[in-house]
Each structure stands twice: as C-alpha cells, then as structure tokens.
Amino acid sequence: MGLTEEQTTIIKATVPILETGGEVLTKHFYGIMLSEHPEVVPFFNKTHQASGDQPRALANSVLMYAKNIDRLQNLGPVASQIVNKHVSLAVRPEHYPVVGSCLLRAIREVLGAETATDAVIAAWAAAYQQLADILIAAEEKVYQEHEAA
C-alpha cells in the first residue's frame, strides 16, 4: 500500500483543479454512478443530492485527501466521519470498486484526456485504492466491535 513518489506528485498537482472544479467533477461522478449502478442508490440521500450538499461534501473530501496525500494522519477526523457514516449505511467492501470506477471515469470525462492523462488516471486509481483500503479496514473494525457488543 502507498503511492509512488511520482503518483504523489501527480495527485498534488491536481489540487488546483480540484479547488476550482471539484464540485463539477463530483456532480458528474454522482450522475454516472447513480444512473448506472442502481444498487448504490439507497446509500445516498436524494435531498442532499438535489441541494448539492452531497457533491460539495465529496468535493471537499477529495480535495482534503489530495492536499494531504503525503500526510494522511491529517485526515483523522474526516476519515472517522466517513467510516461512521458508511457503517451506519452498511457500506461493504464490494461497493468500493463501483465508486472507484465511476470516479476515474468522471475525472477523465470532466477534465478530458489531455489533462486526465493515463498517468493522472493511474495516480488517482492508486490513491483511491489506498483510501478504500484504509476505510474498508476501519469499517471492518467497527463492524466487528458492533458484533461483539
């Protein structure tokens, strides 16, 4: 687990794009995912989608992750909130590949192939997998604690 130095550099280089266009990206991402993967629709609040709160929250989380890609310990409170929300909704490891593939597709479609090069997509694929692995492990720990209680 962990990104290469080149991947970390690429992720950091995308921060300005995320600062100005992150919400456009996440709105497109949700459009893809919720229309093509009905199995995940129950996890998302329709009101928060319609108001833009959900895409805005995801854009802010993605931006925080990119800004702290080499200092993941700074994400502690945000990661804990995500884990608790996921556990409350019964999100499981098998849901993560759907999110990852839709996110990478949205990056390519919104930014275009000239900006979202294969190297950028590969870096974000590795970054997403790193985050997914962290969240899945933390969520599994909470699920086990709940079962033991």
ROSEBA-234535 format. One record per atom (N, C-alpha, C): residue number from 1; atom name; z, x, y. Coordinates in steps of 0.2 Angstrom, whole numbers, plus 5000, padded with zeros to 4 digits. Example, Ala and Ser with C-alpha at 12.3 -4.5 7.8 and 13.67 -1.06 7.14 Angstrom:
<ketis>
(1; N; (5039; 5066; 4972))
(1; CA; (5039; 5062; 4978))
(1; C; (5039; 5066; 4984))
(2; N; (5035; 5064; 4989))
(2; CA; (5036; 5068; 4995))
(2; C; (5039; 5064; 5000))
</ketis>
This chain:
<ketis>
(1; N; (5000; 5004; 4994))
(1; CA; (5000; 5000; 5000))
(1; C; (5000; 5004; 5006))
(2; N; (4997; 5002; 5011))
(2; CA; (4997; 5006; 5018))
(2; C; (4990; 5007; 5019))
(3; N; (4989; 5008; 5026))
(3; CA; (4982; 5009; 5028))
(3; C; (4980; 5016; 5029))
(4; N; (4974; 5018; 5029))
(4; CA; (4972; 5025; 5030))
(4; C; (4973; 5026; 5038))
(5; N; (4973; 5032; 5040))
(5; CA; (4973; 5033; 5047))
(5; C; (4967; 5030; 5051))
(6; N; (4961; 5031; 5048))
(6; CA; (4955; 5028; 5051))
(6; C; (4956; 5020; 5052))
(7; N; (4959; 5017; 5046))
(7; CA; (4959; 5010; 5047))
(7; C; (4964; 5008; 5052))
(8; N; (4970; 5012; 5053))
(8; CA; (4975; 5010; 5058))
(8; C; (4972; 5011; 5065))
(9; N; (4968; 5016; 5066))
(9; CA; (4964; 5017; 5072))
(9; C; (4960; 5011; 5074))
(10; N; (4956; 5009; 5069))
(10; CA; (4951; 5003; 5070))
(10; C; (4955; 4997; 5072))
(11; N; (4961; 4996; 5068))
(11; CA; (4965; 4990; 5070))
(11; C; (4967; 4990; 5077))
(12; N; (4970; 4996; 5079))
(12; CA; (4972; 4997; 5086))
(12; C; (4967; 4996; 5091))
(13; N; (4961; 4998; 5089))
(13; CA; (4955; 4997; 5094))
(13; C; (4953; 4990; 5095))
(14; N; (4955; 4986; 5090))
(14; CA; (4953; 4978; 5091))
(14; C; (4958; 4975; 5095))
(15; N; (4964; 4978; 5097))
(15; CA; (4969; 4974; 5101))
(15; C; (4966; 4971; 5107))
(16; N; (4962; 4975; 5111))
(16; CA; (4959; 4972; 5117))
(16; C; (4955; 4965; 5116))
(17; N; (4951; 4965; 5110))
(17; CA; (4948; 4960; 5109))
(17; C; (4952; 4954; 5107))
(18; N; (4958; 4955; 5103))
(18; CA; (4962; 4950; 5101))
(18; C; (4966; 4947; 5108))
(19; N; (4967; 4952; 5112))
(19; CA; (4971; 4950; 5118))
(19; C; (4967; 4944; 5122))
(20; N; (4960; 4945; 5122))
(20; CA; (4956; 4941; 5126))
(20; C; (4953; 4935; 5122))
(21; N; (4952; 4937; 5116))
(21; CA; (4948; 4932; 5112))
(21; C; (4951; 4930; 5105))
(22; N; (4958; 4931; 5105))
(22; CA; (4961; 4929; 5098))
(22; C; (4961; 4922; 5097))
(23; N; (4962; 4918; 5102))
(23; CA; (4963; 4911; 5101))
(23; C; (4956; 4908; 5099))
(24; N; (4951; 4910; 5101))
(24; CA; (4944; 4908; 5099))
(24; C; (4943; 4910; 5092))
(25; N; (4945; 4916; 5090))
(25; CA; (4945; 4918; 5083))
(25; C; (4949; 4914; 5079))
(26; N; (4955; 4912; 5080))
(26; CA; (4959; 4908; 5076))
(26; C; (4957; 4901; 5075))
(27; N; (4954; 4898; 5081))
(27; CA; (4952; 4891; 5081))
(27; C; (4946; 4891; 5076))
(28; N; (4941; 4896; 5076))
(28; CA; (4936; 4896; 5071))
(28; C; (4938; 4897; 5064))
(29; N; (4943; 4902; 5063))
(29; CA; (4946; 4903; 5057))
(29; C; (4949; 4896; 5054))
(30; N; (4953; 4892; 5058))
(30; CA; (4955; 4886; 5055))
(30; C; (4950; 4881; 5054))
(31; N; (4944; 4881; 5058))
(31; CA; (4939; 4877; 5057))
(31; C; (4936; 4878; 5050))
(32; N; (4935; 4884; 5048))
(32; CA; (4932; 4886; 5042))
(32; C; (4936; 4884; 5036))
(33; N; (4943; 4887; 5037))
(33; CA; (4947; 4886; 5031))
(33; C; (4949; 4878; 5030))
(34; N; (4950; 4874; 5035))
(34; CA; (4952; 4868; 5034))
(34; C; (4946; 4863; 5032))
(35; N; (4940; 4865; 5033))
(35; CA; (4935; 4861; 5031))
(35; C; (4932; 4863; 5024))
(36; N; (4933; 4869; 5022))
(36; CA; (4930; 4872; 5016))
(36; C; (4935; 4872; 5011))
(37; N; (4942; 4872; 5012))
(37; CA; (4947; 4873; 5007))
(37; C; (4952; 4867; 5008))
(38; N; (4950; 4861; 5006))
(38; CA; (4955; 4855; 5007))
(38; C; (4962; 4856; 5004))
(39; N; (4962; 4861; 4999))
(39; CA; (4969; 4862; 4995))
(39; C; (4974; 4865; 5000))
(40; N; (4972; 4868; 5005))
(40; CA; (4977; 4871; 5010))
(40; C; (4979; 4866; 5016))
(41; N; (4975; 4861; 5017))
(41; CA; (4976; 4856; 5022))
(41; C; (4983; 4854; 5023))
(42; N; (4986; 4852; 5017))
(42; CA; (4993; 4849; 5018))
(42; C; (4998; 4854; 5021))
(43; N; (4997; 4860; 5021))
(43; CA; (5001; 4865; 5024))
(43; C; (5001; 4865; 5031))
(44; N; (4997; 4862; 5034))
(44; CA; (4996; 4863; 5042))
(44; C; (4997; 4856; 5045))
(45; N; (5000; 4856; 5051))
(45; CA; (5002; 4851; 5055))
(45; C; (4996; 4849; 5059))
(46; N; (4993; 4843; 5058))
(46; CA; (4987; 4841; 5062))
(46; C; (4989; 4840; 5069))
(47; N; (4995; 4838; 5071))
(47; CA; (4996; 4838; 5079))
(47; C; (4996; 4845; 5082))
(48; N; (4999; 4850; 5078))
(48; CA; (4999; 4857; 5080))
(48; C; (4992; 4860; 5081))
(49; N; (4987; 4858; 5076))
(49; CA; (4980; 4860; 5076))
(49; C; (4977; 4857; 5082))
(50; N; (4978; 4850; 5083))
(50; CA; (4974; 4847; 5089))
(50; C; (4976; 4849; 5096))
(51; N; (4983; 4851; 5096))
(51; CA; (4985; 4853; 5103))
(51; C; (4984; 4861; 5104))
(52; N; (4982; 4864; 5099))
(52; CA; (4980; 4871; 5100))
(52; C; (4986; 4876; 5098))
(53; N; (4992; 4873; 5097))
(53; CA; (4998; 4877; 5096))
(53; C; (4997; 4881; 5090))
(54; N; (4995; 4878; 5084))
(54; CA; (4994; 4882; 5078))
(54; C; (4989; 4888; 5079))
(55; N; (4983; 4887; 5082))
(55; CA; (4979; 4893; 5083))
(55; C; (4982; 4898; 5088))
(56; N; (4985; 4896; 5093))
(56; CA; (4988; 4900; 5098))
(56; C; (4994; 4904; 5094))
(57; N; (4998; 4901; 5090))
(57; CA; (5003; 4905; 5087))
(57; C; (5000; 4910; 5082))
(58; N; (4995; 4908; 5078))
(58; CA; (4992; 4913; 5074))
(58; C; (4989; 4919; 5078))
(59; N; (4986; 4917; 5083))
(59; CA; (4983; 4922; 5088))
(59; C; (4988; 4927; 5090))
(60; N; (4994; 4925; 5092))
(60; CA; (4999; 4929; 5094))
(60; C; (5002; 4933; 5089))
(61; N; (5002; 4930; 5083))
(61; CA; (5005; 4934; 5077))
(61; C; (5000; 4939; 5075))
(62; N; (4994; 4938; 5075))
(62; CA; (4989; 4943; 5073))
(62; C; (4989; 4949; 5078))
(63; N; (4989; 4947; 5085))
(63; CA; (4990; 4952; 5090))
(63; C; (4996; 4956; 5089))
(64; N; (5002; 4953; 5088))
(64; CA; (5008; 4957; 5087))
(64; C; (5007; 4962; 5081))
(65; N; (5004; 4959; 5076))
(65; CA; (5003; 4964; 5070))
(65; C; (4998; 4969; 5071))
(66; N; (4993; 4968; 5075))
(66; CA; (4988; 4974; 5077))
(66; C; (4992; 4979; 5081))
(67; N; (4995; 4976; 5086))
(67; CA; (4999; 4981; 5091))
(67; C; (5004; 4985; 5087))
(68; N; (5007; 4983; 5082))
(68; CA; (5012; 4986; 5078))
(68; C; (5010; 4988; 5071))
(69; N; (5004; 4989; 5070))
(69; CA; (5001; 4991; 5064))
(69; C; (5004; 4997; 5061))
(70; N; (5006; 5002; 5065))
(70; CA; (5010; 5008; 5063))
(70; C; (5017; 5008; 5064))
(71; N; (5020; 5002; 5066))
(71; CA; (5027; 5001; 5067))
(71; C; (5029; 4994; 5064))
(72; N; (5028; 4993; 5058))
(72; CA; (5029; 4986; 5055))
(72; C; (5036; 4984; 5056))
(73; N; (5041; 4988; 5056))
(73; CA; (5048; 4986; 5057))
(73; C; (5049; 4982; 5064))
(74; N; (5044; 4983; 5068))
(74; CA; (5045; 4979; 5075))
(74; C; (5043; 4972; 5074))
(75; N; (5040; 4970; 5068))
(75; CA; (5038; 4963; 5066))
(75; C; (5044; 4959; 5063))
(76; N; (5050; 4962; 5062))
(76; CA; (5055; 4959; 5058))
(76; C; (5056; 4952; 5060))
(77; N; (5058; 4950; 5066))
(77; CA; (5059; 4943; 5067))
(77; C; (5053; 4938; 5066))
(78; N; (5047; 4940; 5068))
(78; CA; (5041; 4936; 5067))
(78; C; (5040; 4935; 5060))
(79; N; (5041; 4941; 5056))
(79; CA; (5039; 4940; 5049))
(79; C; (5044; 4936; 5045))
(80; N; (5051; 4936; 5047))
(80; CA; (5056; 4932; 5044))
(80; C; (5054; 4924; 5046))
(81; N; (5052; 4923; 5052))
(81; CA; (5050; 4916; 5054))
(81; C; (5044; 4913; 5049))
(82; N; (5039; 4918; 5048))
(82; CA; (5033; 4916; 5044))
(82; C; (5036; 4915; 5037))
(83; N; (5040; 4919; 5034))
(83; CA; (5042; 4919; 5027))
(83; C; (5046; 4912; 5026))
(84; N; (5050; 4911; 5031))
(84; CA; (5054; 4904; 5031))
(84; C; (5050; 4898; 5031))
(85; N; (5045; 4898; 5035))
(85; CA; (5040; 4893; 5036))
(85; C; (5036; 4892; 5029))
(86; N; (5034; 4898; 5027))
(86; CA; (5030; 4897; 5021))
(86; C; (5034; 4895; 5015))
(87; N; (5040; 4897; 5014))
(87; CA; (5044; 4895; 5009))
(87; C; (5046; 4887; 5010))
(88; N; (5047; 4885; 5016))
(88; CA; (5048; 4878; 5017))
(88; C; (5042; 4873; 5015))
(89; N; (5036; 4876; 5015))
(89; CA; (5030; 4873; 5013))
(89; C; (5028; 4874; 5006))
(90; N; (5031; 4878; 5003))
(90; CA; (5029; 4880; 4996))
(90; C; (5023; 4884; 4995))
(91; N; (5021; 4888; 5000))
(91; CA; (5016; 4893; 5000))
(91; C; (5017; 4898; 4994))
(92; N; (5011; 4899; 4991))
(92; CA; (5012; 4903; 4985))
(92; C; (5007; 4909; 4985))
(93; N; (5007; 4914; 4981))
(93; CA; (5003; 4920; 4982))
(93; C; (4995; 4918; 4981))
(94; N; (4994; 4913; 4977))
(94; CA; (4987; 4911; 4976))
(94; C; (4984; 4908; 4983))
(95; N; (4988; 4906; 4988))
(95; CA; (4985; 4904; 4994))
(95; C; (4982; 4909; 4998))
(96; N; (4985; 4915; 4998))
(96; CA; (4983; 4921; 5002))
(96; C; (4976; 4923; 5002))
(97; N; (4973; 4923; 4996))
(97; CA; (4966; 4925; 4996))
(97; C; (4961; 4920; 5000))
(98; N; (4963; 4914; 5000))
(98; CA; (4959; 4909; 5004))
(98; C; (4959; 4911; 5011))
(99; N; (4966; 4912; 5014))
(99; CA; (4967; 4914; 5021))
(99; C; (4963; 4920; 5022))
(100; N; (4964; 4925; 5018))
(100; CA; (4961; 4932; 5020))
(100; C; (4953; 4931; 5020))
(101; N; (4950; 4928; 5015))
(101; CA; (4943; 4927; 5016))
(101; C; (4940; 4923; 5022))
(102; N; (4944; 4918; 5024))
(102; CA; (4942; 4914; 5029))
(102; C; (4943; 4918; 5036))
(103; N; (4948; 4922; 5036))
(103; CA; (4950; 4926; 5042))
(103; C; (4944; 4932; 5043))
(104; N; (4943; 4935; 5038))
(104; CA; (4937; 4940; 5038))
(104; C; (4931; 4937; 5040))
(105; N; (4929; 4931; 5037))
(105; CA; (4923; 4928; 5039))
(105; C; (4923; 4926; 5046))
(106; N; (4929; 4923; 5049))
(106; CA; (4929; 4922; 5056))
(106; C; (4928; 4928; 5060))
(107; N; (4931; 4933; 5059))
(107; CA; (4931; 4939; 5063))
(107; C; (4923; 4941; 5063))
(108; N; (4920; 4941; 5058))
(108; CA; (4913; 4943; 5058))
(108; C; (4909; 4938; 5062))
(109; N; (4910; 4932; 5061))
(109; CA; (4906; 4926; 5064))
(109; C; (4907; 4926; 5072))
(110; N; (4914; 4927; 5074))
(110; CA; (4915; 4926; 5081))
(110; C; (4913; 4933; 5085))
(111; N; (4915; 4939; 5082))
(111; CA; (4913; 4945; 5085))
(111; C; (4906; 4947; 5084))
(112; N; (4903; 4945; 5079))
(112; CA; (4896; 4947; 5077))
(112; C; (4896; 4954; 5074))
(113; N; (4891; 4955; 5070))
(113; CA; (4890; 4961; 5066))
(113; C; (4890; 4967; 5070))
(114; N; (4888; 4967; 5076))
(114; CA; (4888; 4974; 5080))
(114; C; (4895; 4976; 5081))
(115; N; (4900; 4971; 5083))
(115; CA; (4907; 4973; 5084))
(115; C; (4911; 4973; 5078))
(116; N; (4910; 4968; 5074))
(116; CA; (4914; 4967; 5067))
(116; C; (4910; 4971; 5062))
(117; N; (4909; 4977; 5063))
(117; CA; (4905; 4981; 5058))
(117; C; (4909; 4981; 5051))
(118; N; (4905; 4984; 5046))
(118; CA; (4908; 4984; 5039))
(118; C; (4915; 4988; 5039))
(119; N; (4915; 4993; 5044))
(119; CA; (4922; 4997; 5044))
(119; C; (4927; 4993; 5047))
(120; N; (4926; 4989; 5052))
(120; CA; (4931; 4984; 5055))
(120; C; (4933; 4979; 5050))
(121; N; (4928; 4976; 5047))
(121; CA; (4930; 4971; 5042))
(121; C; (4934; 4974; 5036))
(122; N; (4932; 4980; 5034))
(122; CA; (4936; 4984; 5029))
(122; C; (4943; 4985; 5031))
(123; N; (4944; 4987; 5037))
(123; CA; (4951; 4989; 5040))
(123; C; (4955; 4983; 5040))
(124; N; (4952; 4977; 5043))
(124; CA; (4956; 4971; 5043))
(124; C; (4957; 4968; 5036))
(125; N; (4953; 4969; 5031))
(125; CA; (4954; 4967; 5024))
(125; C; (4960; 4971; 5022))
(126; N; (4960; 4977; 5023))
(126; CA; (4966; 4981; 5021))
(126; C; (4972; 4979; 5024))
(127; N; (4972; 4978; 5031))
(127; CA; (4978; 4976; 5035))
(127; C; (4980; 4969; 5033))
(128; N; (4976; 4965; 5031))
(128; CA; (4978; 4958; 5029))
(128; C; (4981; 4959; 5022))
(129; N; (4978; 4962; 5018))
(129; CA; (4981; 4963; 5011))
(129; C; (4988; 4966; 5012))
(130; N; (4989; 4971; 5016))
(130; CA; (4996; 4974; 5017))
(130; C; (5001; 4969; 5019))
(131; N; (4999; 4965; 5024))
(131; CA; (5003; 4960; 5027))
(131; C; (5005; 4954; 5021))
(132; N; (4999; 4952; 5018))
(132; CA; (5000; 4947; 5012))
(132; C; (5005; 4950; 5007))
(133; N; (5004; 4956; 5005))
(133; CA; (5009; 4959; 5000))
(133; C; (5016; 4959; 5003))
(134; N; (5017; 4961; 5009))
(134; CA; (5024; 4961; 5012))
(134; C; (5027; 4953; 5012))
(135; N; (5023; 4949; 5014))
(135; CA; (5025; 4942; 5015))
(135; C; (5026; 4939; 5008))
(136; N; (5022; 4940; 5003))
(136; CA; (5022; 4937; 4996))
(136; C; (5029; 4940; 4993))
(137; N; (5030; 4946; 4994))
(137; CA; (5036; 4949; 4991))
(137; C; (5043; 4946; 4994))
(138; N; (5043; 4945; 5001))
(138; CA; (5048; 4942; 5004))
(138; C; (5049; 4935; 5002))
(139; N; (5044; 4932; 5002))
(139; CA; (5044; 4924; 5000))
(139; C; (5047; 4924; 4993))
(140; N; (5044; 4928; 4988))
(140; CA; (5047; 4928; 4981))
(140; C; (5054; 4929; 4981))
(141; N; (5057; 4933; 4985))
(141; CA; (5064; 4935; 4985))
(141; C; (5068; 4928; 4987))
(142; N; (5065; 4925; 4992))
(142; CA; (5068; 4919; 4995))
(142; C; (5068; 4913; 4989))
(143; N; (5062; 4913; 4986))
(143; CA; (5061; 4908; 4981))
(143; C; (5066; 4909; 4975))
(144; N; (5067; 4915; 4973))
(144; CA; (5072; 4917; 4968))
(144; C; (5079; 4916; 4970))
(145; N; (5081; 4917; 4977))
(145; CA; (5088; 4915; 4979))
(145; C; (5089; 4908; 4979))
(146; N; (5084; 4904; 4981))
(146; CA; (5084; 4896; 4980))
(146; C; (5085; 4894; 4973))
(147; N; (5082; 4897; 4968))
(147; CA; (5083; 4895; 4961))
(147; C; (5089; 4897; 4959))
(148; N; (5092; 4903; 4961))
(148; CA; (5099; 4905; 4959))
(148; C; (5104; 4901; 4962))
(149; N; (5103; 4897; 4967))
(149; CA; (5108; 4894; 4971))
(149; C; (5110; 4887; 4968))
</ketis>
